[in-house]
């Protein structure tokens, strides 16, 4: 039996997963933590992590350090990845060096191709998926990956990363530039999107798992009910229409599980709806398996996926 741990540093949330493994299969989940820190807030404007976001994120790493200690997990052995926000922020390396020196976590910034690969490995560990070819949508805070996968051969057929995410979308809406930015992104990636058009879209990561919980009308996050949840694109449109004018406080009051994600969930829902309109799906599948599961399953980060 082996214990492995992974941390996924996104533009919106920081996730910790600790599991017992036997014969390279997850035997038991020992810790599954999520904290929204908005590390990528105002990133397009400042090209750097803000002091407030770094302070909040560092406190999360202190907490994760304590959890790992209680579970006898050496923090230097934890697989820690950072994605789009870290690729953009000019001060990311300095911040991650502090995390390494004071908490022991060695952060590796991965490429968009790396995100696609590990998200794919993660979702393929979801044994509820029976389709032979799937298209995965992985919405982050600053980027979204679309991945077409042959599940039988466990091979990525097509993948690309778009510079659009829940936090970025929220910033665009606040600055009244969302429509222009969306048109720009979809124009630049029109052919890529055509290549992954699908009737059913398989969705991972915090925005869409939260949408699934909202769809079920839960005030608490019910992971066992979310994983494998299916509903129609029409239901998604109804949700967006229903909550479009809700404030973040309204959403938090209605759905307490959102926490700080209440600040970006409406923006994330609108962005996801826009992507779905272009992909052409009629059905939605929600999986709680994602990047952090993929890195845990692989046990390490391939050198080819590390940003130099």
N, C-alpha and C positions, 0 to 999 in steps of 0.2 A: 504494500500500500504506500502511496506517495501523496503528499500534499503540495498543491501548486496554487499560486496566487497571481492575479493580473490586475492592472489598473489601466483604465482607458481615460485619458485626459482629453475631453472634447472642448469645443468652444462654449458650450453651455453647462455641461455637467462633468463630474469626475466620478467614475465608477470603480468599485472594488469587488472582485470576485475571488473567493478562496474555496477550493474544492479538494476532496479526497479523490484520488485516482486509483484504479486497479485495472491492469492490462490496457492502459491508455484509454479508459472509459471513466466518465464521472460516476463515482460511487455515491458521493454525498456532498451537498453544498454546506460549507461551514460558515460562510459570510457572503452576503450579497448587498452591498451598500451603494447608495447613490446620493450625491449632493450637487445641487445646482449652484454654481458660483459665477456663471456668466463671464468666464475668463476672456471670451472673445468680444465682449461688449465694446462698441465704438471702434472696432479694429480697423475698419476701412478708413476712418477719419484720422486715427492716431498712429496706425502702423505699429502699435505696441500694446502690451498688456497694461492696464491701468493699475495704479498702486492699490486701489480698493479691491479690485478683482484678485490681484496677487495675494493680498493679505487674507482674503476669505479662502482662497484656494490653498494657501499654506496651512491654514488652520485645519483644513480637511486632511491634508497629508499628515499632520500631527495626530489626528484621530485615527487614520488608517495605520499609522505606525504603532499605535497602542493596540489596535485590533490584531495586527500581525504578531505583535509580541505575545498577546494572550494565547494565540493559536500556535506559538512556537515556530512562526515563519520568519526566516531571516529576510529583512527588507532588501538586502542587496541581491537576493534571488528572485524578487518579485518582477514579473514582466510588465514594464510600464511603457505605454505608448502615448504619443501626442500626435494630433492630426493637423487639420488645416490652419487653425488659429496659430499654432506654434510655428508652422511653415511661414506664416506672414509676419508675425510679431518680431520686431527687431531686437527685443530684449528677452526673448524666450530662453536662449541658451544661458544667460546670466541667472534667470529665475530658476531654471532646472538645475543649475550647478549648486544653488543654495539648497534646493530640496535634497540633492545628493549628499551634500556636506552635513546637513543638519538632521535629515531623516533617514538617509541611507538608500533612498530609491534612485535607481539609475534610469533616467527618462530617455527614451529613444524616439526621436521625431521620425515618423514614417511617411512615405510617399502616398499619393492617391491610389497608386497601384497596390500598395501594401494594405491600405484600408479595404480595398475591394477584395483582396485575397483573404484576409483574416475574417472579414465579415462573411465571406462565402464559406470558409471552413466552419465558422460558428453556426450559421443557419443550416448547414448540412448535417450538423449533429442533432438537429430537431427531427426526431423519427416520425413526427406526424406528417411530414411532407412526403407525398407519394408521386408528385408530378415528375415527369422525366426531364423537362426543361422548364426553368423558372426565371422570372426577372425579379431581382431584388432591389428595393429602394431603401437606402440607408441615409436618413436625414440627420445631419449633425447641426451644430450651431452656425458654422460658417461654410460648410460644403455639403453636397449631396452626391452620393455615389449611386449609379444605376448599373446593375450587373446582370448579365444574362448567363445562366449556368446550366450545363448538362449535369444533372444530379446523378445519373447512372455512371458516367465516366468521371464525375467529380472534377469537371473541367470548366474554366471560365471561357465562355465563347466571345463575350464582348463586355468591356467595362470602361467607364469614364467617370470623371469627377467634375461636377459643376460648382462654381463659386457662389453657391446660394444655400442658405441654411436658415434655421429659425431665428437665430440672433441677428444675422445680417438682414433678414427680411423685416424684422422688427425695427431695426435702425432705418431701413429704407422707408418704411411706412411713417415713422416719426418725422422723417425729413422730406416727406411728400415726393419721393423719387421712385417708389416701388414699381409703378407701371413701366416707366422707362427702363429700369434695371432688369425687370423680368423679360421685357421684350428683347433686350440686348442679349441676355443669357440664352433664351430660347432660340434666338436667331443664330447665335454662334454654335449651338449644339443641336440644330435641327436634324442633321443627318444622323448623328449619334443616337438621338431619341428614336428616330424611325427604325433604327437597327434593333431596338429593344422593345418595340411595341408588343403589347401582350393583353390578353383578356383578363388575366389575374395577376395582381401585383403583390409580391411578398415583401412586407414591410418590417424593418427592424429599427431599433434605437428609440430614444425617449419620447420624441414627438408623437410617433404613431402608436407606441404602446400606451401613451397617455390618451390618445384619441380612442383607442379601443376601450379603455376604462371609462371614458366619458360616454361612449356608445352604450356601455352596459349600465350607465347611470349610477356608478359606484362612487361613494365619497372617499373610500379607502382604496389603495392600489391592490388589486387581487391578481397577482401574477399567475396563479394556477388557472384562472379563468381567462386571462388575456392570451396566453400562449396557445396558438392554434385557432384563435377566434377568426371567424370569417363573416363579412358583411358586404353589402353592395356599395358600389360607387355612388349610387343614388342616395344611400343612407349617409354617406360622407357629405354630399352636397347639402342634405337637410341639416346636418350638424353645423356646418359652416354658416349656413343661413340663420340658424337658430341662435348661435352664439356670437355672430359677427360684431355686434355692437356692445357686447359685454366688456366691461373694464376688467383689468387684472384683478382688482379687489372683488368684483362680482364673481369671477371664475374661481378665485380662491375660496370664497364663501360657499359657493355651490359645490366645488370639488376640492376639499382640503388637502388631498393627497398631492396636488400639484406643487405646493410650496412655492419656491421662487420661480418655478417653471410657469406659474400663472402669468408672469410678465411677458412671456413670449409664445404661449400656446396658441392664441388666436392667430398670430402672424404665421406660426408654423403650420397651422391647419389650412390657412389660405394659400400658403406656398405649396403645400402638399397637393391641394386641390388643383392648382395650376399645373403642376407636373403631371398629375393623373389625366388632366384634360389632354395633354400632349401625348402621353403614352397610350391613351385609348382604352384603359382597362375598365372592366365592368364589375370586377370583384376584387376584394381586398382580403389578404391573409396577414394576420399579425403574429409575429414571432418575437419572443423575448430573448432569443439567442442572437448574438451579434459579435462585434469585434472582440470584446473581452473574452468571449467563449472561444473564439478562433485562436487567439494568441495562447490561451490556456491549453487548448487541444494540441497545438503545435509544440508548445513547450519552450519556444524561443522565437526571436525575430530574425528572419533571414537578412543577411547583409545587403542583398540587392534592394531591400525595401527601406533601408535606413537612409535618411537625408544626410548627406555629408556636409 
